[in-house]
Amino acid sequence: MRNPLPSPPDARPVLVPTEIAERAPIPAKILIVDDDRRNLLAASEVLAEPGLEIVLAESGEDALRWSLRDDFAVILLDVQMPRMDGYEVAALIRSRPRTSRVPILFLTAYNKEDMHIFRGYSAGAVDYVFKPIQPLVLKSKVDVFVDLYRKSEEIFRKAAAEKQLLLENLRVRGEKLEAERALRRREEHQAAVLRGLPIALYTAELGDLDRALRFTNDSIARITGFSQVAFEAPGLWRSRLNPEDRDRVVEALRGLPETGAAALEYRWRNADGAERHILDQIVLNRGEDGRPGEAFGMWFDVTERKELELSLLHASKLEAVGRLTGGIAHDFNNMLSIVIGNLDLVQRSLSGDEKAERRVQSAIAGAERCAELTSRLLAFSRRSPLQAAPLDLGAFMPELVKLLQRTLGERVAVELDLAEALPRIRIDHAQLEAALVNLALNARDAMPEGGSLRIAAGPHAAGDLDDAVEIRVADTGTGMPPEVMARVFEPFFTTKGAGKGTGLGLSMVYGFVQQSGGTIALDSAPGQGTTITIALPAFRGEAPSRGRGVEDGTEAAMCGDGRTVLVVEDDRDVRQVATATLESLGFRVREATTGDEALRILDEDSGVAFVFSDVNMPGATTGIALGQTLRTRWPGIGILLTSGYVKEEQDFGGFDLLPKPYRASELIDRMRGLLRESVIA
């Protein structure tokens, strides 16, 4: 029984061992195909040599599998085999692109008839070896094809190596070109950065306090307006140094031999007269003997940084004002509520005593001005939202002009031009007053020698707002150049000297007008004054029916009729004032100090008709949460909220809010409207 050969290519190939030569030739493979294992071993013995790998296959199917897997220098193919003869195998090998050029030698025991030879050549054979095989003939023929394969492989490898070498050459040259381009780009970038930065390099002699500076780049001309040559003249640097900084800087230069380096910051006047902040960093170069030599320095224009520092300082001050005002607003307004409320009650008991009534009214007016001051501080620091209400400019503007006449001084004449029958506007009164005062103060600063300020209010003739009222503030001051006009509404932009302006005034006016649904325009020219026009939408709603106030007999128009009002307030004195005011109008009043206590009272007393509650109270239930519970559980009960400090971002859920301090007349007006809307009115 014959030992079967392994089945390729699923198993390891049968390789005939070869001797390893000192110089190994290019490896080559020979595929021998014969169904007789003895013939395979005989042929492999004849052909075995170093660098030659012989693969044996016992069938045509195995031969086809091997031909798909490996590259062969020559294939020895038996003609007569079971299932698939050599002619069929050769035809299939020739039909495949990968093996179509592999030489095929037929091994055959047939005679040398022309018919068989022609069929073999037609199938793709290049030669015949007839059995019984002559070893010399077989080896000679196979050696020719092996040598041809090796030479072809050597040529291919050399071509591939040359191609790889060429590609590597091209890659290296490409990398070199790219590196050179990157280096040029970096140098150009660095040069552009140095040209763009406000930096200038120089050298100077040690001990030269007049400082003849030799600048090594042309940035100095862009920074200062002086050429490099101009700085070589002694005295130029020192003559334009700010006098307040001169002694400090000169003293630091005298100590340079001991310190070896210095970083000086001072103000220096440019060729155009503008003063810039300069950071002057100096390093002393010492010789081999350690003695001081030449000084190397760098000028760096830090003006923008200084302006940002000042802006940050002003913003910090503004934030501090806001925090301070916000912190005290609640308690301060609560105290003012107590004062104003009690004065209202006292005024009612002084009927017929005109002198005492005037004194009480004066005290009330003073308390209201205190409340207005707090409101202005909160508005200035953006700590409270807009509290828009209808405003009659016909009554508002004359009072404002009186305030401005006292504020601006005698050197500025204030004129008012007020059109007749102006429609009302709906706006935050305190914010509008603060905005107009801000514009007036800016106008005064633009008229250092005095001048006139004209304020006019009338219908808005043109623009984006169809039905609007405009307020014009015009001065006879120095005016503005176009470059200043382009930036005048920017936050922190100011033309005033250091420490003399925040740069926030006009930007806040701009933001307030925009938030109020209006527009603002600027018209100015150097030497021709400035006119700022504010256009605000007209308000065509119904005028509020405010009555005459408690002090004017409002109680006749407002009667509690014994209905119950629940007052929710954690401050005892404020609560007592509200209670006394409501009881004087005929209401039955119940009191609660927290929202949770108020809910318990509402559960017990079904007769509560109205709730008057503070917003911020101790406990889990705030005034807003209390109002939301009323909407759900007791929708027929009216509610009015009050607060001494209203944050800008605070949401009141649509409830009506009465800011503290409030007059008794304001409380009655709000309650009258809410009771009229409620189901129990």
C-alpha positions in Angstrom: 0.0 0.0 0.0 1.4 3.4 -1.1 1.8 6.2 1.5 -0.4 9.0 0.3 1.1 12.5 -0.1 -0.4 15.5 1.9 -3.4 17.2 0.3 -2.4 20.7 -0.8 -2.9 23.5 -0.1 -4.8 22.7 3.1 -1.8 20.8 4.5 1.9 21.6 4.7 3.7 21.0 1.4 6.1 18.2 1.0 9.5 19.9 0.5 12.6 18.1 -0.6 15.6 19.2 1.6 18.3 21.1 -0.3 21.8 22.0 0.6 22.5 25.5 1.6 25.1 27.1 -0.7 27.5 29.7 0.5 25.7 32.2 -1.6 22.0 31.3 -1.7 20.5 31.8 -5.1 17.1 33.3 -5.6 14.5 30.8 -4.3 12.5 29.0 -7.0 9.7 26.5 -6.8 9.0 23.5 -9.1 5.6 21.7 -9.1 5.7 18.0 -10.1 2.4 16.4 -10.8 2.1 12.6 -11.2 -0.4 10.0 -9.9 2.5 7.6 -9.4 4.3 8.5 -6.1 7.4 6.6 -7.3 7.7 8.9 -10.3 7.4 11.9 -8.0 10.1 10.9 -5.7 12.4 9.9 -8.6 12.0 13.3 -10.3 12.5 15.2 -7.1 15.7 13.3 -6.4 17.0 14.3 -9.9 16.1 18.0 -9.5 17.0 18.6 -5.8 19.5 21.4 -5.3 20.1 24.4 -3.0 17.6 27.3 -3.4 15.1 25.1 -5.2 11.9 24.1 -3.5 10.0 21.1 -5.0 6.3 20.7 -4.4 4.7 17.3 -5.2 1.1 16.7 -6.2 -0.6 13.4 -7.0 -3.6 14.7 -9.0 -4.7 17.4 -11.3 -7.0 18.9 -8.6 -4.0 19.2 -6.2 -2.0 20.8 -8.9 -4.6 23.4 -9.6 -4.8 24.2 -5.8 -1.1 24.6 -5.6 -0.9 26.8 -8.7 -3.4 29.2 -7.1 -1.4 29.4 -4.0 2.3 29.7 -5.1 4.4 31.0 -8.0 6.4 28.3 -9.8 9.4 28.5 -12.1 8.2 25.4 -14.0 5.5 22.8 -13.8 6.2 19.1 -14.6 2.8 17.6 -15.5 2.1 13.9 -16.2 -0.2 13.5 -19.2 -2.1 10.4 -18.2 -3.9 10.8 -14.8 -7.2 9.6 -13.4 -10.3 11.9 -13.3 -8.4 14.8 -15.0 -5.6 14.2 -17.5 -2.6 16.5 -18.0 -4.0 18.2 -21.1 -7.1 19.4 -19.1 -5.0 20.5 -16.2 -2.6 22.4 -18.5 -5.5 24.2 -20.2 -7.0 25.3 -16.9 -3.6 26.6 -15.7 -3.1 28.5 -18.9 -6.7 30.0 -18.6 -5.9 31.7 -15.3 -4.1 35.1 -15.4 -1.8 34.3 -12.5 -0.5 31.0 -14.0 -0.9 31.7 -17.7 2.9 32.3 -18.3 4.2 29.4 -16.1 6.2 27.0 -18.3 4.7 23.5 -18.5 6.7 20.3 -19.3 4.7 17.3 -20.0 5.8 13.9 -18.6 4.5 11.1 -20.8 5.0 7.5 -21.6 3.3 7.8 -25.0 5.2 7.5 -28.2 6.4 10.5 -30.0 3.4 10.6 -32.3 2.7 14.0 -33.8 -0.9 13.9 -32.7 0.0 13.8 -29.0 2.7 16.4 -29.3 0.4 18.7 -31.1 -2.3 18.3 -28.5 0.2 19.0 -25.7 1.5 22.2 -27.4 -2.1 23.2 -28.0 -2.9 22.8 -24.3 0.0 25.1 -23.4 3.1 22.9 -23.0 6.5 24.3 -23.9 8.2 20.9 -24.1 8.0 17.1 -23.5 10.0 14.7 -21.4 9.3 11.1 -22.3 9.3 8.2 -19.9 11.4 6.5 -18.9 12.9 9.8 -17.8 16.5 10.4 -18.6 17.8 12.4 -15.5 20.3 14.4 -17.6 17.6 15.4 -20.1 15.1 16.3 -17.4 17.5 18.3 -15.3 18.8 20.2 -18.4 15.4 21.2 -19.5 14.3 22.2 -16.0 17.5 24.1 -15.3 16.8 26.3 -18.4 13.4 27.4 -17.1 14.6 27.7 -13.5 17.5 29.9 -14.6 15.1 31.9 -16.8 12.7 32.4 -13.8 15.6 33.4 -11.5 16.9 36.0 -14.0 13.4 37.3 -14.5 12.9 37.5 -10.8 16.3 39.2 -10.4 15.4 41.8 -13.0 12.0 42.3 -11.3 13.6 42.7 -7.9 16.1 45.1 -9.3 13.4 47.1 -11.0 11.4 47.1 -7.8 14.4 48.2 -5.7 15.2 50.9 -8.2 11.6 52.0 -8.1 11.6 52.0 -4.3 14.9 53.9 -4.3 13.4 56.4 -6.7 10.3 56.8 -4.6 12.4 57.2 -1.5 14.5 59.7 -3.2 11.4 61.6 -4.3 10.0 61.4 -0.7 13.2 62.7 0.8 13.3 65.5 -1.7 9.6 66.3 -1.0 10.2 66.3 2.7 13.2 68.5 2.2 11.2 71.0 0.1 8.3 70.9 2.6 10.7 71.5 5.5 12.2 74.4 3.6 8.8 75.8 2.8 7.7 75.4 6.5 10.9 77.1 7.6 10.3 80.0 5.2 6.6 80.2 6.4 7.8 80.2 10.0 10.3 82.9 9.4 7.7 85.0 7.5 5.2 84.4 10.3 7.7 85.4 12.9 8.6 88.5 10.9 5.0 89.4 10.5 4.3 88.9 14.2 7.3 91.1 15.1 6.0 93.7 12.7 2.5 93.5 14.0 3.3 93.4 17.7 3.9 96.7 19.5 7.5 95.7 20.3 10.7 97.4 19.4 14.3 96.2 20.3 17.2 98.6 21.0 20.7 99.0 22.4 22.0 101.8 24.6 25.2 102.8 26.4 25.3 102.1 30.1 24.9 105.3 32.2 23.3 107.3 29.4 20.3 108.8 31.3 19.4 110.9 28.3 19.2 107.6 26.4 20.3 107.8 22.9 18.6 104.6 21.8 19.6 102.6 18.7 16.5 100.6 17.6 17.2 97.5 15.5 13.7 97.1 14.0 11.3 99.5 12.3 8.4 98.9 14.7 9.3 101.9 16.8 8.1 104.3 14.0 4.7 102.6 14.1 4.5 102.7 17.9 5.7 106.2 18.5 5.6 108.1 15.2 9.4 108.8 15.5 11.9 107.2 13.2 14.8 105.0 14.4 17.3 107.9 13.6 15.3 110.3 15.7 15.9 108.3 18.9 19.7 108.4 18.4 19.5 112.1 19.3 20.2 112.5 23.0 17.4 114.0 25.0 14.4 112.9 22.9 13.4 110.0 25.1 13.7 112.0 28.4 11.9 115.0 27.0 8.8 113.1 26.2 8.7 111.0 29.4 5.8 111.8 31.7 7.0 114.1 34.5 5.3 112.1 37.2 7.2 109.0 36.1 10.6 110.6 35.3 12.3 110.5 38.8 11.3 106.9 39.4 12.5 105.7 36.0 15.8 107.6 36.1 16.5 106.2 39.6 16.0 102.6 38.3 18.4 103.3 35.4 21.1 104.5 37.8 20.8 101.2 39.7 21.1 99.1 36.6 24.9 98.2 37.1 24.0 96.6 40.4 20.7 94.9 39.5 21.7 93.8 36.0 18.1 94.1 34.7 15.1 96.3 35.1 11.4 96.3 34.0 10.2 99.8 33.8 6.6 100.9 33.1 6.0 104.6 32.3 4.0 107.0 30.2 5.6 108.4 27.0 4.2 111.0 24.7 4.2 110.0 21.0 4.8 112.3 18.0 1.0 112.9 17.6 0.9 114.0 21.3 -1.0 110.9 22.5 0.4 109.4 25.6 1.1 105.7 25.6 1.9 103.2 28.4 5.4 101.7 27.7 6.9 98.6 29.3 10.7 99.0 29.0 12.6 95.8 29.8 16.4 96.2 30.0 19.1 93.6 30.4 22.8 94.5 31.0 25.4 92.7 29.0 28.6 92.1 30.9 32.0 91.4 29.4 34.3 88.5 30.1 35.8 90.4 32.9 32.4 90.9 34.5 32.3 94.6 34.0 29.0 96.1 32.8 28.9 96.8 29.0 26.1 97.6 26.6 22.4 97.5 27.6 19.9 95.7 25.5 16.2 96.7 25.8 12.7 96.0 24.5 9.9 98.5 24.2 6.4 97.0 24.5 3.3 99.2 24.1 0.9 98.0 26.9 -1.6 100.8 26.6 -4.5 98.5 25.7 -3.6 96.3 28.7 -3.7 99.3 31.0 -7.1 100.4 29.6 -8.4 96.9 30.2 -7.1 97.0 33.7 -8.9 100.3 34.3 -12.0 99.0 32.7 -11.9 95.9 35.0 -11.4 98.2 38.0 -14.4 100.3 37.0 -16.4 97.2 36.4 -15.4 95.8 39.8 -16.4 99.1 41.4 -19.8 98.8 39.6 -20.2 95.2 40.8 -19.4 96.3 44.3 -22.0 99.0 44.2 -24.5 96.5 42.9 -23.8 94.0 45.6 -23.9 96.6 48.3 -27.1 98.1 47.0 -28.7 94.7 46.4 -27.7 93.6 49.9 -29.3 96.6 51.7 -32.2 97.3 49.3 -34.6 94.8 50.9 -34.1 96.0 54.5 -33.8 99.7 53.5 -37.1 99.6 51.5 -38.8 97.7 54.3 -37.8 100.5 56.7 -39.0 103.1 54.2 -42.3 101.2 53.9 -42.8 101.6 57.7 -41.9 105.3 57.6 -44.1 106.1 54.6 -47.0 103.9 55.8 -47.1 105.5 59.2 -46.9 109.0 57.7 -49.8 108.2 55.5 -51.8 107.1 58.6 -50.7 110.1 60.5 -51.7 112.4 57.7 -55.3 111.1 57.8 -55.6 112.2 61.5 -54.4 115.7 60.8 -57.4 117.0 58.9 -57.6 120.8 59.2 -54.0 121.2 60.6 -52.4 122.6 57.4 -49.0 123.2 59.0 -48.7 119.6 60.3 -50.0 118.2 57.0 -47.2 120.1 55.1 -44.6 118.7 57.5 -45.9 115.2 57.0 -46.0 115.6 53.3 -42.5 116.9 53.3 -41.4 113.9 55.3 -43.2 111.6 52.8 -41.4 113.3 49.9 -38.1 112.9 51.6 -38.7 109.2 52.2 -39.8 108.7 48.6 -36.5 110.4 47.4 -34.6 107.9 49.5 -36.5 105.0 47.8 -35.9 106.6 44.4 -32.1 106.8 45.2 -32.1 103.1 46.0 -34.0 102.3 42.8 -31.4 104.3 40.7 -28.5 102.5 42.3 -30.1 99.2 41.5 -30.9 100.2 38.0 -27.4 101.5 37.4 -25.8 98.3 38.6 -28.4 96.2 36.6 -29.7 94.6 39.8 -33.4 95.1 39.1 -35.7 94.5 36.0 -37.5 97.3 34.2 -40.7 98.4 35.9 -42.6 99.9 33.0 -45.6 102.1 33.6 -47.4 104.7 31.6 -45.7 108.1 31.8 -47.0 111.6 30.9 -43.9 113.5 29.5 -45.8 116.8 29.9 -45.6 116.3 33.7 -42.3 114.4 33.8 -40.0 116.7 31.7 -40.4 120.0 33.7 -39.6 118.2 36.9 -36.5 116.6 35.2 -35.3 120.0 34.0 -35.5 121.4 37.5 -33.3 118.5 38.7 -30.8 119.1 35.9 -30.6 122.8 36.6 -29.6 122.0 40.1 -27.2 119.3 39.0 -25.3 120.9 36.1 -24.5 124.2 37.7 -24.8 127.8 36.6 -22.4 127.6 33.7 -24.8 125.3 31.7 -28.2 126.8 30.7 -30.9 124.2 30.4 -33.8 124.8 28.0 -36.9 122.7 27.5 -39.0 122.5 24.3 -42.1 120.5 25.0 -44.7 119.8 22.3 -48.4 120.0 23.3 -50.7 117.0 23.6 -47.9 114.4 23.5 -49.1 110.8 23.8 -47.9 108.9 26.9 -45.2 106.3 26.8 -44.9 103.1 28.8 -41.4 103.0 30.4 -39.5 102.6 33.7 -39.6 106.1 35.1 -36.5 105.8 37.2 -34.5 104.3 34.4 -35.6 107.0 31.9 -34.6 109.7 34.4 -31.2 108.1 35.0 -30.6 107.9 31.3 -31.4 111.5 30.6 -29.4 112.6 33.6 -26.5 110.6 32.3 -26.8 112.3 28.8 -26.9 115.7 30.5 -23.8 115.0 32.6 -21.9 113.9 29.4 -23.0 117.1 27.7 -21.7 119.1 30.7 -18.3 117.4 30.4 -18.2 118.3 26.7 -18.7 122.0 27.6 -15.9 122.7 30.1 -16.2 126.5 29.5 -20.0 126.4 29.8 -22.8 126.3 27.2 -26.4 125.4 26.7 -28.3 122.2 26.9 -31.5 121.9 25.0 -34.0 119.1 25.7 -36.9 118.7 23.4 -39.8 116.2 23.4 -42.2 115.8 20.5 -43.7 113.4 17.9 -41.2 111.2 16.2 -41.2 112.3 12.5 -39.2 109.5 10.9 -37.6 106.1 11.6 -38.6 102.5 12.3 -41.2 103.4 14.8 -44.5 104.5 13.3 -46.2 105.9 16.4 -43.6 107.2 18.7 -42.4 110.1 20.9 -38.8 111.3 20.6 -36.6 113.1 23.2 -33.7 115.1 21.9 -30.7 116.1 24.1 -28.5 118.7 22.3 -25.5 120.5 23.6 -23.1 123.2 22.3 -20.0 121.2 23.3 -16.8 120.1 21.6 -18.5 117.4 19.5 -17.1 114.0 18.4 -15.0 112.9 15.4 -16.3 110.0 13.3 -14.0 107.4 14.9 -15.4 108.2 18.4 -19.0 108.2 17.2 -18.5 104.7 15.8 -17.6 103.4 19.2 -19.5 105.7 21.6 -22.1 103.1 22.6 -19.5 100.3 23.2 -19.1 99.2 26.8 -16.1 100.5 28.6 -15.2 102.9 25.8 -14.5 106.4 27.0 -12.6 109.5 25.8 -12.1 110.8 29.3 -8.9 110.6 31.2 -7.9 107.7 33.4 -10.1 107.4 36.4 -12.6 110.0 35.1 -15.1 107.7 33.4 -16.3 104.1 33.4 -17.2 104.0 29.7 -20.5 102.4 30.8 -22.9 105.4 30.8 -23.9 105.6 27.1 -23.8 101.8 26.7 -26.3 101.5 29.6 -28.5 104.2 28.0 -28.3 102.3 24.7 -29.3 99.0 26.4 -32.1 100.6 28.3 -33.6 102.2 25.2 -33.3 98.9 23.3 -34.9 97.0 26.1 -37.8 99.5 26.2 -38.5 98.9 22.5 -37.1 102.2 21.3 -34.2 103.5 19.2 -31.3 105.9 19.8 -29.4 108.0 17.3 -26.3 110.2 17.5 -25.5 113.3 15.4 -22.2 115.1 16.1 -19.2 116.8 14.6 -16.0 118.3 16.0 -16.8 121.8 17.3 -20.5 121.6 16.5 -21.9 120.0 19.5 -23.8 116.7 19.9 -27.4 115.7 19.6 -28.8 112.4 20.9 -32.3 111.4 19.8 -34.2 108.8 21.7 -37.4 107.4 20.1 -39.9 105.5 22.3 -43.2 103.8 21.3 -46.3 105.7 22.2 -48.7 104.1 24.7 -52.3 104.2 23.7 -53.8 102.2 26.6 -56.3 103.5 29.1 -55.0 105.7 31.8 -55.0 104.1 35.3 -57.8 105.2 37.6 -55.7 106.0 40.6 -58.3 108.0 42.6 -57.2 110.7 44.9 -55.1 108.7 47.3 -55.7 108.0 51.0 -54.7 111.5 51.9 -57.2 112.9 49.4 -60.2 110.7 50.4 -59.6 107.4 48.6 -61.3 105.6 51.4 -64.6 106.9 50.0 -64.0 105.1 46.7 -62.6 101.9 48.4 -64.6 100.2 51.1 -63.7 96.8 52.6 -67.2 96.0 53.6 -65.9 93.6 56.2 -64.2 91.4 53.7 -61.1 89.5 54.9 -57.6 90.3 53.7 -54.7 88.0 54.6 -51.5 90.0 55.0 -48.4 87.7 54.8 -45.2 89.6 55.9 -42.2 88.4 58.0 -41.3 91.9 59.1 -43.5 92.8 62.1 -43.5 96.6 61.7 -44.2 96.4 57.9 -47.0 94.0 58.6 -48.6 96.3 61.2 -48.5 99.3 58.8 -50.2 97.3 56.1 -52.7 95.9 58.6 -53.6 99.4 60.0 -54.1 100.8 56.4 -56.4 98.0 55.4 -58.4 98.1 58.7 -58.9 101.8 58.2 -60.7 101.0 54.9 -63.1 98.6 56.5 -61.3 95.3 55.8 -61.1 92.5 58.3 -57.3 91.6 58.4 -55.7 88.3 59.3 -51.9 88.1 59.6 -49.3 85.5 58.8 -45.5 85.7 59.1 -44.6 82.9 56.6 -46.1 81.3 53.5 -46.7 78.0 55.3 -48.6 79.8 58.0 -50.7 81.5 55.4 -51.7 78.2 53.8 -52.8 76.9 57.2 -55.0 80.0 57.7 -56.5 79.6 54.2 -57.4 76.0 55.0 -59.2 77.1 58.2 -60.8 80.3 56.9 -62.9 80.0 53.8 -63.9 83.7 53.9 -60.5 85.2 52.8 -61.2 87.4 49.8 -57.7 88.8 49.1 -54.0 88.0 49.9 -51.4 90.6 50.2 -48.0 88.9 50.5 -44.3 89.6 50.6 -42.2 87.7 48.0 -39.1 86.8 50.0 -40.0 85.1 53.3 -38.4 82.4 55.6 -39.6 78.9 55.1 -40.3 76.7 52.1 -43.2 78.7 50.7 -42.3 82.0 49.1 -44.9 84.6 48.0 -44.7 83.3 44.4 -45.3 79.7 45.5 -48.2 80.9 47.7 -49.7 82.6 44.7 -49.4 79.5 42.5 -51.1 77.5 45.2 -54.0 80.0 45.3 -54.4 79.7 41.6 -54.8 76.0 41.9 -56.8 75.6 45.1 -58.6 78.9 45.6 -58.8 80.6 42.2 -61.4 83.1 43.4 -59.0 84.7 45.9 -57.2 87.8 44.6 -53.4 88.1 45.3 -51.0 91.0 45.3 -47.3 90.5 45.9 -44.8 93.1 47.3 -41.0 93.1 47.6 -38.3 95.5 48.8 -35.7 94.0 46.3 -36.6 92.7 42.9 -33.8 90.9 41.1 -33.5 91.4 37.3 -33.8 87.7 36.5 -36.6 86.9 39.0 -39.8 85.5 37.5 -43.0 86.4 39.3 -45.2 84.0 37.5 -47.5 86.7 36.1 -48.6 88.0 39.5 -49.1 91.7 40.0 -46.2 93.2 42.1 -46.2 96.4 44.2 -42.5 97.4 45.0 -41.7 98.6 48.4 -41.9 101.3 49.7 -45.4 102.0 48.6 -48.0 104.7 49.4 -51.3 103.7 50.9 -52.9 105.1 47.7 -50.9 102.8 45.5 -51.9 99.8 47.6 -55.6 100.7 47.4 -55.4 101.3 43.6 -53.8 97.9 43.0 -56.3 96.1 45.3 -59.3 97.9 43.7 -58.2 96.6 40.2 -57.6 93.1 41.4 -60.8 92.9 43.4 -62.7 94.1 40.4 -61.2 91.2 38.3 -61.8 88.5 41.0 -65.0 86.6 41.2 -65.8 88.2 44.6 -65.6 91.8 43.5 
